[in-house]
Amino acid sequence: MNNPTTYYTVGEICILTGVTRKTLFYYDRIDLLRPVRRTGAQKHKLYDNTSLEQLRQIIEYRDAGLQIAEIRQLVSDPECSKKEILENALKRITEQKNEKEKEIRRLQDMIAGLRQ
């Protein structure tokens, strides 16, 4: 006997993952995560378990600081080198961190230089 597919509404997906409706609609608009079905006169968006898992992966990559283009490649191209993409992201984020640390030191120096 086949198990029927479970479908989730936008609201349910938001509750299950913690993303906002706005984020979910954005991912649909940029073709990062499309609903698997639309139903009713209002064309309500529905997602399945595969969509839910894909969204969780997108969230994990986003929370790790990856850019949308990197995330898109990771979730849509099974032939991509995940290690290379992640290493490049790590390099970029490390460089950004180093720049922020320089900014922090400059501000600390400015504050220390103030005479009150």
For each residue, the residues with C-beta under 8 A, 3 or more apart:
1:
2:
3:
4:
5: 48 49
6: 48 49
7: 36 37 46 47 48
8: 12 13 16 46 47 48 51 52
9: 12 13 44 45 46 47
10: 13 14 21 24 25 44 45 47
11: 14 15 21
12: 8 9 15 16
13: 8 9 10 16 17 19 24 47 51 52 55
14: 10 11 17 18 19 20 21 24
15: 11 12
16: 8 12 13 52
17: 13 14 52 55 56 59
18: 14 59
19: 13 14 23 24 55 59
20: 14 23 24
21: 10 11 14 24 25
22: 25 26
23: 19 20 26 27
24: 10 13 14 19 20 21 27 28 33 55
25: 10 21 22 28 29
26: 22 23 29 30
27: 23 24 30 32 33 55 58
28: 24 25 31 32 33 34 35 45
29: 25 26
30: 26 27 68
31: 28 34
32: 27 28 58 68 71 72 75
33: 24 27 28 47 51 54 55 58
34: 28 31
35: 28 38 45 46 47 51
36: 7 46 47 48 50 51
37: 7 45 46 48
38: 35 43 44 45 46
39: 43 44 46
40: 43 44
41:
42:
43: 38 39 40
44: 9 10 38 39 40
45: 9 10 28 35 37 38
46: 7 8 9 35 36 37 38 39
47: 7 8 9 10 13 33 35 36 51 52 55
48: 5 6 7 8 36 37 51 52
49: 5 6 52 53
50: 36 53 54
51: 8 13 33 35 36 47 48 54 55
52: 8 13 16 17 47 48 49 55 56
53: 49 50 56 57
54: 33 50 51 57 58 75
55: 13 17 19 24 27 33 47 51 52 58 59
56: 17 52 53 59 60
57: 53 54 60 61 74 75
58: 27 32 33 54 55 61 62 71 75
59: 17 18 19 55 56 62 63
60: 56 57 63 64
61: 57 58 64 66 70 71 74 75
62: 58 59 65 66 71
63: 59 60
64: 60 61 89
65: 62 89 93
66: 61 62 70 71 74 85 86 89
67: 70 71 89
68: 30 32 71 72
69: 72 73
70: 61 66 67 73 74 85 88 89
71: 32 58 61 62 66 67 68 74 75
72: 32 68 69 75 76
73: 69 70 76 77 80 85
74: 57 61 66 70 71 77 80 82 85
75: 32 54 57 58 61 71 72
76: 72 73
77: 73 74 80
78:
79:
80: 73 74 77 84 85
81: 84 85
82: 74 85 86
83: 86 87
84: 80 81 87 88
85: 66 70 73 74 80 81 82 88 89
86: 66 82 83 89 90
87: 83 84 90 91
88: 70 84 85 91 92
89: 64 65 66 67 70 85 86 92 93
90: 86 87 93 94
91: 87 88 94 95
92: 88 89 95 96
93: 65 89 90 96 97
94: 90 91 97 98
95: 91 92 98 99
96: 92 93 99 100
97: 93 94 100 101
98: 94 95 101 102
99: 95 96 102 103
100: 96 97 103 104
101: 97 98 104 105
102: 98 99 105 106
103: 99 100 106 107
104: 100 101 107 108
105: 101 102 108 109
106: 102 103 109 110
107: 103 104 110 111
108: 104 105 111 112
109: 105 106 112 113
110: 106 107 113 114
111: 107 108 114
112: 108 109
113: 109 110
114: 110 111
115:
116:
